[in-house]
Amino acid sequence: MDGRCWRCFQLPALVMNSLRAEWPGVLGQRLTLPVPPGQEAFQLTAIDIDGDPLTYSISGTDAFYFSVNAETGHVTLKQSLDREVRADTELEGLGTLTIIVEDRNDNAPVFYYLPYEASIPEVPPWAPGPPRAAEQGGMSPAQVIPDNTNNHWLFYIRPNGNVVLNGSLDYTKNTFYQIKILAKDGGGLLHNVVVFQNSSAYLSLTIIDVPNLDPRFLNEPYSGSVPENCDLGTSVLTVSAMDRDTGVNDEIFYSITNTSVPFAINATTGTITVSAPLDREQLPSEEVLLEVRAREKNLDIYGKVAQASTLVTVTVIDVNDNKPQFYNCSLLSCNFTTDAQSNFSGTIIEHSSSRLSVSNLNIVAYDPDKGANSNYELYLQGPDASAFTVSPTNILGSGEVQILVQDPSAVDYEISHVMVVQIVANDTGNPVDCCSIATVTIDLIDSNDHIPEFPQSIYSLSVMENSPDGTIIAYDPDSGVLGEITYQLLPESICNIFMVNATTGAVLVRNGSLLDREARSTYYGNLQAKDGGNLVGTTVLEITVLDDNDNAPVVIGSYFISVEEGLNISTQIQANDDDEPGNPNSELGFRILPGPFSNNFTIDEVTGEMHSKEPLDREAVEDERGQMVVTVEVYDHGVPQQSTLVNVTITVGDVNDNAPVFLNQSYEFSVFEDSPGTLVGNVEATDADRTEINSRISFQLQRSSGSSNFLIRSSRVQAGYYMGQLTVDPDVSIDYDTLQEKFFSLVVVAENTAAEEVGDNASVPVMVHILDINDEPPTIQPVSQDIHVSENGTQQGLVVTLVASDLDTNHSLVFEELAVACFKDESSAGDVCWDWFLLAPNGSVLVNSSDIDYELCDTVVLTLRAEDLYTEKGNRYSQDGTAPTAPSGHSHPCSCHTLSLQATDADSGQGGAISFSIVSVVLVDDNGVSRPFENLFKIVTTVEEDTYIGSIQVASNLDGSLKGQYQTVLTIFTVDQSYRVRLQFVTTVEEVQSNSQSIKADMVVVLGWGVSPCVLLTLSLCSCRVVAKSVMEAYFVYSNGTALDANQLIMCVLGRGPCTGTAAHPGWPIHSHLLFPWQTHTV
């Protein structure tokens, strides 16, 4: 049958007064029946050999689906056939004709075991890409929320319903996905149109974070400072790292990987402290670079250590803890790591001119402290200190020291051949250990008394530093007679830099590269003039090296500042210039160069003090680390101008000072009723804070009326941007028809999870409209009273109009007839009345025949139902209703036949008698709540030959306002009356009847049974008029089908035999139940 699914049903009785009939097809075969109601289904053809007129008719329980033209044999389909309700129908007559009902695609797929929820660990990015076209084989990409290009093939669905991951999952990007699963059938005909039915469900997928990321340091770069000589354990700074696997949040341990550094770090807090004595002068550099490693406690998913490193710059601040000392060397070649000296010696000619330096002295003074801490003064003391002076009198750091003649008359060989002075270097900023003393022994040289004389005893000369070789410093053509006097420059040490023309006496630069004012600003030399008699005259040359602007400013230290947002910062740029102090070449200025943050700061152009104009805002900094880099130019005022650039890096720490903000002021969504787990809509919010921990947002529903019907999940879209996915609670089914207001007013709260202050959240109103689904069955309004119709064609047309209602807003109701029952004097009258009345789709009951005859049938019961053609979900039909009609105006109570049961007993006579009884009737409403009823149905026992028939009939009118299904629990026993036991009571029938439950309980005790009885098959009470006594007839029946007769009951009560029934099946458990149906009795 074209591979389609079929069901069939049979019409059992086809009556034709003919000798031979031709069926539409071969008898015993199947006949496809695709026609809709109202059209001809097939043709019945019969032949009478005698040629008598033929009449066609159909009867049986399924006959109401069809009607046959009595004269032509045309069979028309009266009622819609539902393959899912009725399986098959057979027509029986000369044979059996099976009518096949074609399946129509009128049912959508149904999902089982809702809701669908799952959790899956995140998957690293080595998963395969989308399957190739040749591999897809009917697979389709799943619709994923959040919906973006990257998620298009992230999941796909196989034809068997398996949802397959097809890419990588990153917990840091999304912690939750909602996958829409569409079930679609292969299509089929419905109302002569090919229709594809589908339904959808949602899979809620929670992503579990796994340790696959290394930790990350916060607020890099790190820099700090600490003074030298501080106490051990002094805190320098604290580093902080976080596990980027935020769902794991593993414990972090810290360590310093450098060896031989005077610092330690707390393994758990990250605080760096001083672990060894700090002496800045002994360190290779005042800046110590530490490599700090952050390690997670547990291995990552690859079995490796998850770790990260950062560099920490610690500046050791100088303390004035060193005194100046003296060294025997030249300044350019001095090795200050050697031991200092305290004794020096030199020579000078007696009566040398003032300011002439002592020869053969190489004294350098040096203070290893830095900056102002290395400034010290020099002076002389000792017995001959008044005859000499020291130059220079003040040194910063290191410098050459010279002893100069101050009083030439005191320098007299005839008075003393040796003179002694002491040079004192005094660091005034270090009162504890301030001074060093060097003793200088000066040997005097005896001089000739008749020597050539210079016009001046001292010549002050000057030369620009870095002057080229041969530059003339001084030349006096009138100094003497050429050729008679020769000139020589002393001492030898000065001759490396200067020279003199032996004939003219001109002083020249020998090596200009050694002229560095910053190394030595003044040179003293003796210009010697020798005549022909070898008499020598001298004069002093004081050569001052003039400053050339050849040094750029030098910035002291590095500038990395960390500050929390909302605060101002202040720092001072420190720099020096080695050019001559007090000179424009060394006068420094400061300015901020144009840049992204230049307008946020000001700087004093003289002092270098830099300030922020206003409190810093982390959210104004685009850099993900929160760094603001400001470039400061340090310049001098010399010509040409020299300058140096320094970057001031300010790391602005994020403070949780921003509350979440919703992208919309309100949201409005709609969702269909009865759709558990369905996505309602997405709300979106941002948090301007720039760090992940401070910008996390969690969505919650504010408790209000109806909020319990919904759930909301938070997912990260990007940093500071989160989405709240509002769904219907998977365990809740919202019923549109029971809602007074067809909407819910919700309030969604966006809360910053890192907020410490109450109120760091935002809220937004969300209106959710509930859309109606046609899911409620119709309800037929009950007929208030029986309907009376006149017989013999005296009444035509409309009898009554039935009314049906539907709670759904969009519905289309039609009536259809299910069965016709004919009764005469409360007994079945067969199918004599089956075509007397016609039920129209609009509910109108019409007279359809003039053959209505009260003598044949006095009550007609139409079983009918209403159908909602627009039903989308659930039952499209009403509960079956009845419309009793009474011909000829006679009124009878409704004893509507609903079901017949048959039973036989092979015993003969009284032993084969069978009785039926109804145990209970329960109404199960649409919400699954059970409600018991009594006397709603009755069962009538009749006998046909050896067959006992139990007919269940409606005993009272059904309440049409009650929605649900009547479940008539028919625990019906057919008991051989030979097991009937008579129990005699000395009391009235009424008392026995009212105490029946106590009697049942007492029987349990007497028989020694541990469980209370549940059913008694029959019960008869007889009242004797002579004395006040009653007789109860009972059957003691077990649930396994066995029973006790009178003898077995007596033996059981007396304890002389087992309390088990006769002919118990060996495989059945013996339940000690005494079964009492107290609901039915006769007196």
TIVEXVEX-258913 format. One record per residue (C-alpha): x, y, z; residue in one letter. Coordinates in steps of 0.02 Angstrom, whole numbers, plus 50000, padded with zeros to 5 digits. Example, Ala and Ser with C-alpha at 12.3 -4.5 7.8 and 13.67 -1.06 7.14 Angstrom:
2
506154977550390a506844994750357s
END
This chain:
1083
500005000050000m501345012449946d502295009550109g500995019250208r500295014150375c498505007850370w497185003050494r495544994850456c493874991550540f492404980250505q490524981650495l489874965650571p488114964850505a487614968350327l485814962750296v485164959950121m483594950350077n484414941849931s485044925049879l486664931149804r487684946949834a489154954449744e490364963949856w491464978049796p492984967149788g493384949449831v492634943149993l493884941950132g495004954750048q495344972850098r494524987950020l495405004850029t494235018550085l494985036050057p493365045750040v492845060050155p491165060350245p489635063350137g490325054649983q489945037449915e491105024449986a490625009249882f489175000349796q488254985149860l487534974149723t486384959149752a485384948049632i483754939049670d483474924049559i481594926649570d481784944749521g480944951349679d481344969249732p482844970449849l483114981250001t484844985250069y485294988850251s486824988950365i486804985450551s488024982650692g489054992450816t490035001250679d488565004050563a488375022250617f489925026550515y488975022050354f487265023950277s486585013650134v485255018150010n483965004650037a483495004349853e485135007249759t486414999549879g487515015149874h488515015650037v488955033250097t490185037750233l489215046750370k490535050450501q492365054850493s493515039950514l494965042350631d496285028950606r497035032650776e495345029950862v494575015450769r495665001650700a494554992150579d492794987950522t492184972450435e490584969950337l489884952650361e488584944550256g489024932350123l490784934850182g491904947450267t492414963450182l493824972750269t493764991450240i495474999750247i495555017450315v496975027050240e498075035950363d498065054850349r499475065650412n498445074050549d499605071450697n501205080550734a502715071450809p502705070350999v504265071951106f504455060351254y505305062851423y505265081951421l506105092951473p507805089551394y509265095451500e511085090751491a512795096351550s514385094851448i516185099751485p516905113351376e517925106751231v519605114251181p519765121251004p520395105550918w518675098850873a518305096050688p517415108650578g515715106550496p515485089550413p515755089450227r514235088450115a514615070250075a514645066150261e513095075550315q511865062050262g510285071250312g511075079950460m510555097950489s511305111850593p510425114750757a509655131550798q510675137850945v510385151951068i511395163151073p511265163750884d512785169650787n513845164350639t515065154450746n513655143850816n512885139050648h513695121850641w514195120850824l512885107150848f512005096550721y510585084250736i510615066950660r509035059450586p508895047850736n508765062850853g510545062450920n511245079850952v513095080150906v514395093050957l515375098850806n516565112050872g517405119151024s516535125451180l517295139651277d516615142251452y517295160051456t516195164651308k514595155051344n514065145051495t512385139851427f511615135351260y509825131951215q509615120751063i507985120250969k507585102750908i506345101150765l505485084450735a504705083550562k503815069150482d503965063850301g502365072350250g500705065550192g498975070050132l497775079750242l496185086550163h496905082149993n498445092850022v500195086550059v500575092350236v502175090850336f501875090050523q503215095750644n503465100150824s504905107250921s505715105651091a507205113751174y508765105851245l509525116151386s511405113151383l512465119051528t514335120651495i515485114351632i517125123551649d518705112851641v520485117951684p521195121451512n521835139251532l523385146051618d523155158751757p523325177351722r524125191251822f523055206251861l523575224451849n525215221751760e526585228351753p527175227451932y528435239452007s528875244252184g530235251952288s531055248852454v532465258052545p534115249452567e534575243352741n532735240652782c532195227052903d532045209252842l530235204952804g529815222552744t528365221552620s528735227952446v527135224552348l525845210952315t525535202552149v523875194552110s523395181251982a521735172951944m521245156451867d520525160651697r519465144951715d518225154651820t517085139751842g518535129851917v519405144052010n520885133552062d522025138952204e523545149152149i525315147452218f526695160352189y528585158652176s530095168852120i531105159951987t532665170952001n534095164052101t535125174052225s533955188652243v533645196852413p531765194852400f530495181552442a528645179252401i527225172052503n526635156752407a524785159752440t524575178652456t525835184352325g526625197252443t528465200752403i529575204552553t531415207952587v532315191752629s534145197452641a535095213452687p534945226552550l536455236952503d536135247052349r537975249952320e538305231252313q536925227552189l537285227052002p535895239551977s534725249352087e533285240851994e533075222452035v532055212751907l531085198151981l530215184551881e528685179151977v527755163251929r525935159451969a525515140851971r523825132451991e523685118952122k523035105452005n523605099851834l522615105351683d521645093551570i523225090051471y524145084051626g525255099451628k525575112751756v524505128051725a525625143051757q526045160751703a527495172551735s527685191251755t529125203351784l529195213851942v530365228851951t530945233052126v531905249352144t533105249752292v533075267552357i534755274752407d535085279052589v536545290152639n537515276252722d539265278552644n540625291252678k541775298052544p543505290152526q545135293752434f545965283752296y547685285152214n547215285452029c546665296251887s544805299451876l544565291051708l545435274951759s544955273551941c544375256852008n543325260452160f543175242152205t544975242452269t545405248052444d545415266552480a547035275352533q547425288152666s549255293252626n549865302752474f551475312152428s551945325752303g553245339252265t553275357852235i554625370952208i554815382752351e553995399652338h552895393552194s551585405652141s549875405852220s548625393252149r550035382352083l549625363952114s550735351552201v551525340052073s551495321152066n549835319852158l548445308352089n547045309652217i545215305152177v543825306752306a542275295552287y540615293252380d539635277952317p537945285152372d536785292252239k536235309752198g536175321852343a536755308152460n538445308152371s538785326852397n540215331152514y541405345452552e543315345952557l544475356252668y546245355552737l546855353552913q548545350252992g550125360353036p550405367252860d548595368952808a548685388052801s550015387752663a548915377552546f547115375752491t546135361352416v545215361552249s543795358652225p542995362052392t541385352352349n541135336252250i539585326552197l540005308152182g541805307752123s543135320452071g545005323952061e545755332952210v547215345452196q548255354152329i548605372252279l549835384952349v548925398352448q550385407252535d551995406252429p553035414252567s552625400052684a553255387452559v555125389752601d556405376052580y557565384752703e556235383552839i555695365752807s556085353052674h554405344052703v552665350652731m551135340152785v549285343652761v547705333052787q546255332852665i544575330652752v543085324252650a541515327952752n539785320852705d538685332952800t537135322452768g537835307652862n538225313153041p538555295453101v539985291152984d540355307352894c542185309452858c543755302352783s545505309852803i546965308452683a548725314052737t549765322552601v551655323952622t552385337952512i554245338152474d554925355852439l556195358552299i557535371652323d557495385352186s558805397052108n558675414952163d559015422751992h557755415851878i556795422651728p555225431351785e553495431551706f552515447651709p551115438651804q551275425851938s549695417151881i548785416451715y546955411851710s546545403551545l544985395251477s544595382851342v542965375251279m542755356951315e542885345551166n543995358551076s544955351550928p546795347650943d547955362750916g546755375450983t547775390351050i547345394051228i548565408551261a550015417251169y551005432451225d552305437951094p553095450051215d553505436951346s555345436351309g556715436451181v556485422851053l557845410151049g558515415251219e557145407251326i556365390051307t554685385151382y554115369051463q552425363951534l552365354651698l551855343051774p551975328751654e550195323151690s549485338751613i550485336651457c549305322951397n548005336351369i548975352351343f550645357251267m551715372851250v552705379451105n554475378751173a554995394251076t553485405551082t552695399751245g550985397751163a549875385551258v548925373451145l547695359151160v548595342851132r547125330451147n545425338851143g544485322351169s545095322451349l544355339351382l542765334751475d542145347651597r541025334851679e542575324551722a543705339351769r543305357551757s544975365551808t546775361251770y548305368951854y550015368751773g551725376851788n552425385751638l554305385251654q555465397651566a557325392851556k558655404851504d560335401251429g561105399451600g559855386351640n559005397651762l557175393751771v555695405051805g553905398651826t552145404951824t550495396451863v549255392351727l547455390251788e546525382751641i544635382451660t543675370551547v542125379551485l540495370051480d539825364151314d538005357951310n538545340251268d537525330651397n535695326551385a534685325851547p534735309251636v533095302951712v533295294751881i532295278851904g530795271951811s528985277251832y527665263651850f526215269151956i524735258652011s523175267252076v521365262552098e520125272051992e519255286452075g520895293152148l522135306452093n523965302752067i525495313452098s527305309652060t528895319452030q530035316051884i531825316451946q533265320151827a534975328251824n536115335551694d538005333451709d538325350051623d538955364551729e537805368451876p537005385651873g537205385951686n535765385551562p536545369451499n536065360651661s534455370051697e533055357551667l531265359351611g529815346951599f528355345451480r527065332251432i527095327251249l525435325851155p524655308651171g523035299351211p523095304351394f524085320651388s522535330651430n522245320651589n523845326651675f524835342451711t526675344351754i527655358351836d528925363551705e530215367851836v530025354851973t529385340251867g527925337051984e526565328251886m524725327751939h523115320751869s521835334151828k520405323851899e520115306851978p520565293051856l519195282451779d519615264651728r518165264151607e518945278451507a520475267851473v520285256551322e521835246251361d521275229651433e522615230751567r522035248251615g523685256551574q523875274951535m525575279351460v526085297651469v527705303151386t528665316951477v530085326451394e531485332351508v532495346051421y533885358451463d534035376751414h535705375351326g536135378051144v535855366651057p534495360351172q534655342551237q533175332151296s532695314851358t531005306051351l530295295651491v528655285751494n527585286851648v526475271451653t524945272851763i523995256751791t522225260951843v521475247051947g519655243351914d518435247052054v516695239952046n515905257152030d514675253951889n512985245551903a512315235051758p511295244151627v509945236051520f510005239551335l508135242751332n507025251851455q505755237751446s505465221351357y503915213451285e503815195251232f502495182551190s502455163751211v501175150351176f500285142051320e500735124351372d502525125651307s503655120451452p505495124551427g505155136051279t506235151451256l505225167151290v506535180151243g508205187851286n508595202851394v510295211051377e511325221451496a513065228751502t514245233251642d515515247051606a516805240051728d518315234151633r518885218551724t518025202051704e517635199651887i516865216951907n515865216351745s515015199551771r513125200351770i511895188051841s510055189151798f508675185051920q506795186051920l506065197052055q504785187352154r503065192652097s501425185152043s501785172651906g503685173851914s503795155551969s503205150451796n504835156251718f506705153651731l508105164851675i509895159851635r511395171251614s512645169351472s514155179751424r514135187651251v515765197051272q516685206251409a515435216651506g513985211251394y512815197751458y511185190251399m509775183651507g508805169751423q507025169551489l506165152751470t504595144351533v504975132951678d505115115251605p504035108851748d502655121651721v501245121351595s500365138151578i498525136751535d497875151651439y496075147451479d496285147951667t497195164551670l496185179551723q497465190951640e498275184151484k499975191151524f501295191351660f502155207051721s503905201851771l505395211551836v507125205351787v508555210851898v510335211951830a511535210051975e513395212651977n514065196852058t515605205652126a514635219952204a514895222452389e513645236352407e511795232952404v511005242052260g512325238252129d511015231252014n509725236551886a507975230751849s506885231151696v505025227251672p504645212451559v502905209551491m502575191551435v500975189051336h500245171451338i499595166151168l498165154151156d498415136951081i496885127451031n497145113751158d495495112851252e494195100051200p492445105951165p491085104051295t489295099451251i488015108651355q486865095851440p485065094451383v483965099951528s482625086851499q482155072451387d481565076951213i479865070951154h479455067350971v477795062250895s477725045850801e477095041150629n477775056350536g476705068750628t478245078850674q479565084650550q481085095850547g482055102050698l481915092450860v483235101150965v484835111150938t486305105451041l487535118351102v489405115851122a490705127851187s492595128951183d493715138951298l494945142051158d494855159051074t494985152050899n493905136850868h492715129150742s491505116450815l490545102950723v489465088850790f489575070850737e488545055750781e489435040850857l488045028450895a486175026150898v485385015151032a483565009651023c482585004451178f480854997951212k480314996751393d482144999051445e482674984251340s483664984951180s482614986551024a484014982850903g484354995250764d482564999050718v482805017550752c484525020350680w483955032050539d482495040650627w483515056050671f484915065650585l486245075650676l486835090750576a488615097450598p487935112950684n487115102450820g485355102350752s484435085850780v483175083550639l481815070850606v482465060150464n481095047250443s479225045550441s479385027950510d479525033150693i478465020450786d478235020850974y477715002650977e479414997550907l480485009451009c480025021651145d481775028751180t483165033251060v484865037651132v486035046851015l487865045651067t488765060550992l490255071551012r490845088850961a492465091250865e493535106850858d494245107750682l495565120450735y496315109750874t498205111250877e498615100851028k497735088451140g496025080851118n494995088350979r493395079451034y492195082251176s491715068451295q490375057851217d488665064751253g486935057351240t485325064651178a483855053651233p482265055651134t480595047751172a479395044951028p477515047551047s477705059651190g478015045651319h479355050051447s480515036551512h482045037451623p483675035751530c484365018051546s485665020351410c486625004851362h488495007951356t489364990851364l488934972151369s489974958251446l489704939651423q490174925151537a489834906451542t490024892751672d490194874451622a489234868751778d487404865251757s485944871051859g486184882352009q488054878852012g488274887551845g487344903351891a488344919551869i488034936951939s488864953551895f489214968952001s490084985851979i491464989252104v491815007752078s491645022351959v492965035951956v492995052251857l494765057251809v494715075651763d495885084351642d497085088751782n497285070551832g496245072051991v495145057052028s493385058852096r492335043652146p490485042152103f489115030552164e487535024652077n488075032951916l487995016551818f487085000251845k487324982951777i485864971951721v486114953151709t485164943451575t485314925451516v485304919551336e485384900551331e486944896351435d487724913651418t487584926851553y487604944751488i488014959651599g487404975951521s488124991851596i486885006051586q486835024251637v485865024951799a485765043851818s486075059251712n487895063751681l488495080951731d489105089151571g490035102751666s491275089951731l492755088351612k493665071851611g493465053351579q492365041451676y493375026151719q492165012451767t493275000151858v492414983851820l493144971351939t491784959151890i491744941851964f490724927451904t490594916052056v489884898652064d488414899752185q488964883552267s490204894752361y488814905352435r488904906452625v487474911952736r487914922452890l486524924553018q486414940253128f485234943053274v484854960853221t483904970353091t484394972352909v484664990852934e485904988053075e486864975052976v486914986352826q487555001252925s488914990653010n489494981552855s491234989152866q491434983553047s490834966153001i492144965352864k493504970652986a492924957953115d492994944152985m494814948652950v495204946553135v494234930353151v495064922752998l496774928653054g497114938152895w498354952452903g497634963152765v495914970952759s494734963752626p494434973952470c492994965852373v491474955352415l490714948652257l488864948752307t487884952352463l486064948352505s485204953052667l483594944152718c482494949752862s481504936652955c479864942753026r479684930153167v481194935653265v482354950153242a483694942353140k484514944852973s485424933552854v486874939452749m487354929752595e489184932152554a490564925152446y492334923852515f493354926052356v495224928352334y495994939652204s496774924452121n495064917852073g494814904852211t493494904952349a493004896952516l491444886352528d490474884852691a491444869652757n493134877552721q492584893652805l492054884152964i493714874652968m494664890752944c493734899653084v494004884853201l495844884553155g495764866753087r496214870352909g497114882552797p496204898352747c496484895352562t495254893952422g494754878452326t495704874252168a496994887752194a498204888752051h499924882852112p500794897452029g499684910752105w500094919152271p498744916852400i498184934152457h497144933652614s495854945952551h494024944852594l493154953752450l491564963652491f490644973952357p489564983552481w488974995152346q487674982852278t486384973752381h484584968052376t483404965652523v
END
